[in-house]
Amino acid sequence: MTWEAKSEFVPPNSQAISIPIADTIAPANNHNIRHAAYPVKQPQEEANEFLIEVRATRINSCREKLLRLQIIKFPWAELLLALSTLVFGTSLGALTSSISYTGDSVLWFFYFLFLPILGSVMITAYFFLRVFNPVDVAKLAQDALEDLPDPTKSI
């Protein structure tokens, strides 16, 4: 019996029909070519995902609008609202007390004249701060939503 070496190696036939691709890699020398890597088994919520192109100027515009919201440090309008309700409540509470209504006492002057005027000034300042607020949160959010593309309309 002699042993002869075969010059060609022939692999056995494959039994696999298809194999899912684990990674898709494109050459990185062109900036227009994208690289996307997917796990072998994709999560169900990512199965129907698609890419939407958004220009960097639109993203910067949205970022600038949303960063203006960080300028707001302390809600002065809400503080004025709280203090005005406290002042009005103090005046209303004084109605049930034993303070005389004649107008000759200092307590009458404080509870029935000074505090209602102070509360009226505070509630007026509250409304002016709310109406003439330089940063309108709803308008900034609406502007940012108009700049960004809507994925439901991009299909």
CORJOGI-V814933 format. One record per backbone hydrogen bond with DSSP energy under -0.5 kcal/mol. NH is the residue of the N-H (numbers start at 1). CO is the residue of the C=O. Records with the same first field share a line. If there is no record, write none. Layout:
NH: CO ; CO
This chain:
4: 2
10: 8
11: 9
24: 36
25: 23
30: 27
33: 30
36: 24
38: 22
42: 40
46: 43
47: 44
49: 46
59: 55
60: 56
61: 57
62: 58
63: 59
64: 60
65: 61
66: 62
67: 63
68: 64
69: 66
70: 67
71: 68
72: 69
76: 74
79: 75
80: 76
81: 77
82: 78
83: 79
84: 80
85: 81
86: 82
87: 83
88: 84
89: 85
90: 86
91: 87
92: 88
93: 89
94: 90
95: 91 ; 92
96: 92 ; 93
97: 94
109: 105
110: 106
111: 107
112: 108
113: 109
114: 109
115: 110
117: 113
118: 114
119: 115
120: 116
121: 117
122: 118
123: 119
124: 120
125: 121
126: 122
127: 123
128: 124
129: 125
130: 126
131: 127
132: 128
133: 130
136: 134
137: 135
140: 136
141: 137
142: 138
143: 139
144: 140
145: 141
146: 142
147: 143
148: 144
151: 149
153: 150
154: 150 ; 151
